[in-house]
Structure formats: C-alpha cells, structure tokens
C-alpha cells in the first residue's frame, strides 16, 4: 500500500500540474503560512493544556513512575513475607516427635 502511494505521489510530483503549483508563489506562500499557523496552534494548545493540567494538580509522570516502583517493591516484600509465613505454618503443622519422659534418678 505504501509503495503504491509513493509511486502515485512520485508520478503526481513529476506532472506538469505539480510543477506549475510548486512554481506558483502565492500558493507556496499560502502553504507555508498554513504550516506555520499549524505549528503555532499546536504550541498554543500545548501551553494551554499544560496550564489546565497544572491547575488540576495531577501527579507528574515521574511521580507516577516512582509510585509504581515503590508499589512493586512493597509487593515483592509482601510476597516474601507470605512465603516465610507459609514455611513457618508448614513447619508448625508437622508432627513433632514425642519426648520420652525423663528417667527418674535413683534418689527418688
């Protein structure tokens, strides 16, 4: 699809119509102005969006990432504690060998 588009676009650029359009100073000035306005508009929208986001007092991306890392650390610690607890419960549930009563000494 891209090759087809590139081929059609290349053919169009080589046409007499395209050559005349590119040589038309008024058209080229209008295209440059439109492009410039588009860039300026994007910049203005970006500035306004940043102002709105700051006004909302939302967390920054770096703060969210730091929280994710801290949460992952806490999750790893909880999992380690759960494993240790399971091991201790397993040991506690094993039958313990019975102790033989201590033999009485001859003094009794």
Backbone bond lengths (Angstrom), bond angles and torsions (degrees), N, CA, C in turn:
res aa  C-N    CA-C-N  psi(-1)  N-CA   C-N-CA  omega(-1)  CA-C   N-CA-C  phi
1 X - - - 1.448 - - 1.521 110.13 -
2 X 1.371 117.28 -45.65 1.458 120.13 -179.91 1.525 110.99 -64.93
3 X 1.324 117.01 -39.41 1.467 119.82 179.03 1.520 110.27 -63.42
4 X 1.307 116.14 -39.79 1.462 120.35 179.49 1.523 109.81 -64.09
5 X 1.331 116.11 -44.81 1.456 120.53 178.52 1.526 110.52 -62.30
6 X 1.313 117.42 -44.78 1.465 121.39 -179.92 1.525 110.52 -62.19
7 X 1.305 116.54 -39.71 1.467 120.54 179.46 1.533 110.96 -65.81
8 X 1.338 116.29 -43.85 1.463 120.21 178.74 1.526 110.34 -65.58
9 X 1.325 116.77 -43.01 1.460 120.97 179.46 1.524 110.55 -63.48
10 X 1.340 116.86 -42.50 1.463 121.18 177.46 1.517 111.69 -61.44
11 X 1.314 116.02 -42.41 1.466 120.29 178.43 1.525 110.24 -64.08
12 X 1.317 116.36 -41.76 1.457 120.99 179.13 1.525 111.04 -62.02
13 X 1.329 116.67 -42.72 1.466 120.34 -179.64 1.525 112.00 -64.81
14 X 1.297 116.78 -28.70 1.463 120.37 -178.80 1.527 112.42 -84.18
15 X 1.323 116.01 -5.72 1.460 118.75 -177.28 1.527 111.09 -76.70
16 X 1.314 115.24 161.30 1.466 121.43 178.42 1.522 110.98 -64.81
17 X 1.321 116.42 -36.06 1.466 120.68 -179.37 1.523 109.74 -62.31
18 X 1.323 117.07 -46.43 1.459 120.98 179.80 1.519 110.34 -62.44
19 X 1.306 116.91 -41.27 1.459 120.87 179.45 1.524 110.26 -60.85
20 X 1.313 116.24 -44.42 1.466 119.86 179.23 1.529 111.37 -65.74
21 X 1.328 116.64 -38.50 1.470 119.94 179.30 1.527 111.17 -64.77
22 X 1.324 116.28 -43.38 1.462 120.80 -179.55 1.523 110.31 -65.74
23 X 1.311 117.17 -32.77 1.459 121.00 -179.50 1.530 112.46 -80.65
24 X 1.307 117.82 -11.18 1.456 121.81 179.84 1.524 108.67 -77.72
25 X 1.317 115.66 108.18 1.462 121.25 -175.20 1.521 112.01 -63.88
26 X 1.303 118.11 -39.84 1.470 121.49 -179.72 1.532 110.74 -63.41
27 X 1.325 116.15 -43.09 1.464 120.02 178.71 1.523 110.73 -64.73
28 X 1.319 116.58 -44.59 1.461 120.17 -179.31 1.529 110.68 -63.76
29 X 1.322 117.06 -40.03 1.469 120.29 177.10 1.528 110.85 -63.38
30 X 1.322 116.83 -41.68 1.461 120.95 178.35 1.531 110.93 -63.60
31 X 1.321 117.52 -42.17 1.470 121.15 178.13 1.525 111.12 -64.17
32 X 1.328 116.70 -42.26 1.466 120.62 179.02 1.527 110.58 -64.74
33 X 1.325 116.53 -41.04 1.462 120.60 178.53 1.527 110.11 -64.25
34 X 1.318 116.59 -43.73 1.474 120.41 179.01 1.524 110.56 -62.09
35 X 1.307 116.88 -42.21 1.469 120.35 179.34 1.518 109.65 -65.01
36 X 1.314 117.20 -44.85 1.461 121.96 179.98 1.523 110.76 -61.15
37 X 1.326 116.21 -43.74 1.460 120.15 178.83 1.522 110.97 -64.84
38 X 1.314 116.54 -35.76 1.455 120.94 178.57 1.526 110.55 -63.17
39 X 1.321 116.01 -43.53 1.471 120.47 179.15 1.526 109.92 -65.62
40 X 1.322 116.75 -44.23 1.463 120.74 179.25 1.522 111.09 -63.05
41 X 1.318 116.39 -40.82 1.455 120.62 179.27 1.527 110.89 -63.94
42 X 1.306 116.40 -42.55 1.473 119.58 177.46 1.517 110.67 -61.38
43 X 1.318 116.57 -41.32 1.470 121.23 178.94 1.527 110.01 -62.81
44 X 1.327 116.79 -45.49 1.464 121.45 179.45 1.529 111.10 -62.42
45 X 1.314 116.82 -43.88 1.471 120.77 178.45 1.526 110.04 -62.16
46 X 1.316 116.73 -41.39 1.466 121.00 178.78 1.528 110.48 -61.57
47 X 1.325 117.15 -44.41 1.461 120.50 178.76 1.521 111.11 -61.90
48 X 1.311 116.87 -45.69 1.474 120.68 -178.87 1.527 110.86 -64.74
49 X 1.315 116.24 -39.86 1.464 120.29 179.49 1.522 110.83 -64.20
50 X 1.316 116.24 -42.28 1.477 119.55 177.16 1.519 110.70 -61.16
51 X 1.324 117.57 -41.77 1.462 121.05 178.96 1.530 110.98 -62.24
52 X 1.323 116.59 -41.99 1.469 120.64 179.35 1.526 110.16 -65.07
53 X 1.315 117.05 -44.31 1.464 120.90 -179.46 1.524 110.54 -62.97
54 X 1.326 116.46 -42.47 1.464 119.25 177.80 1.521 110.78 -62.96
55 X 1.327 116.64 -38.05 1.453 120.84 178.66 1.519 112.71 -65.60
56 X 1.320 116.27 -28.72 1.466 120.59 178.68 1.518 112.45 -79.32
57 X 1.318 116.24 -11.85 1.465 122.27 -179.99 1.530 111.69 57.18
58 X 1.319 115.39 44.76 1.461 121.03 177.76 1.527 109.90 -81.63
59 X 1.297 115.44 156.66 1.464 120.34 178.13 1.526 109.83 -69.25
60 X 1.322 115.27 145.91 1.459 120.99 176.61 1.531 108.55 -76.96
61 X 1.316 115.49 159.41 1.467 120.47 179.60 1.525 110.41 -59.17
62 X 1.325 117.39 -39.24 1.466 120.51 -179.84 1.525 110.92 -65.40
63 X 1.340 116.61 -35.75 1.463 119.95 178.40 1.523 110.71 -68.83
64 X 1.307 116.69 -40.37 1.464 120.61 178.16 1.523 109.82 -63.56
65 X 1.336 117.15 -42.15 1.471 121.00 179.39 1.527 110.56 -63.84
66 X 1.335 117.20 -41.11 1.463 120.53 178.10 1.528 110.71 -62.34
67 X 1.321 116.67 -39.73 1.469 120.15 177.42 1.525 111.48 -66.09
68 X 1.335 116.63 -38.55 1.467 120.02 177.50 1.527 110.51 -61.31
69 X 1.328 115.99 -44.03 1.468 119.77 -179.82 1.524 110.70 -64.36
70 X 1.335 116.35 -42.54 1.460 119.88 179.15 1.524 110.80 -64.74
71 X 1.317 116.41 -39.88 1.464 120.80 177.99 1.525 110.88 -63.66
72 X 1.328 117.00 -40.49 1.465 120.76 178.24 1.529 110.24 -63.83
73 X 1.337 117.14 -40.58 1.465 120.78 177.31 1.531 110.83 -62.74
74 X 1.327 116.08 -45.42 1.461 119.95 179.31 1.526 111.32 -63.14
75 X 1.317 116.33 -39.01 1.463 120.32 178.92 1.524 110.13 -63.61
76 X 1.321 117.15 -41.48 1.463 120.49 178.71 1.523 110.09 -64.16
77 X 1.330 117.46 -39.46 1.461 120.53 178.94 1.528 111.14 -65.78
78 X 1.322 116.92 -42.08 1.464 120.75 178.67 1.522 110.33 -62.74
79 X 1.332 116.85 -43.22 1.464 120.13 179.05 1.520 111.08 -62.60
80 X 1.327 117.37 -40.54 1.466 120.98 178.14 1.531 110.26 -63.69
81 X 1.326 116.53 -42.10 1.467 119.88 178.02 1.527 111.46 -65.28
82 X 1.321 117.02 -39.14 1.466 120.18 177.82 1.515 110.92 -63.50
83 X 1.323 117.31 -39.72 1.465 120.82 177.88 1.523 110.73 -63.93
84 X 1.336 116.35 -44.54 1.469 119.56 179.11 1.519 111.00 -62.74
85 X 1.322 116.53 -40.72 1.458 120.75 179.58 1.529 110.50 -64.82
86 X 1.323 117.17 -42.29 1.464 120.70 178.57 1.525 110.42 -63.08
87 X 1.325 117.34 -39.93 1.472 120.42 178.11 1.516 110.77 -63.18
88 X 1.336 117.07 -43.22 1.471 120.47 179.80 1.528 110.94 -65.93
89 X 1.330 117.25 -39.12 1.466 120.02 178.01 1.519 110.54 -64.95
90 X 1.321 115.91 -37.37 1.460 120.37 179.02 1.529 109.92 -65.20
91 X 1.302 116.80 -43.49 1.469 120.94 178.82 1.528 109.73 -64.85
92 X 1.319 117.15 -40.55 1.465 121.13 -178.32 1.527 111.49 -66.96
93 X 1.315 117.84 -27.74 1.462 120.59 -177.84 1.524 112.91 -86.79
94 X 1.307 117.61 -11.11 1.466 119.30 178.42 1.523 109.16 -68.35
95 X 1.326 115.56 142.14 1.476 117.31 177.31 1.523 109.76 -66.61
96 X 1.306 113.72 136.11 1.456 118.96 -179.95 1.525 109.21 -93.40
97 X 1.304 115.28 142.67 1.472 117.27 177.00 1.523 109.73 -65.69
98 X 1.329 114.81 141.81 1.468 118.93 -179.26 1.520 109.33 -76.72
99 X 1.276 112.90 140.53 1.466 117.92 177.45 1.524 108.65 -88.20
100 X 1.247 113.55 138.81 1.465 118.49 175.97 1.519 108.23 -79.44
101 X 1.293 115.47 142.80 1.474 116.43 179.19 1.517 109.03 -62.42
102 X 1.282 114.76 144.51 1.478 120.28 -179.11 1.525 107.21 -65.64
103 X 1.309 115.66 136.57 1.469 119.05 -179.71 1.510 108.51 -72.72
104 X 1.308 111.88 142.68 1.469 117.18 -177.77 1.518 110.01 -80.25
105 X 1.259 111.90 142.83 1.469 115.41 -179.14 1.529 110.15 -79.26
106 X 1.279 115.35 167.78 1.451 121.30 -177.58 1.503 112.46 -67.97
107 X 1.266 118.78 -13.57 1.453 122.57 -178.09 1.512 111.83 -72.39
108 X 1.332 119.57 -21.34 1.462 121.48 -176.87 1.444 110.39 -69.00
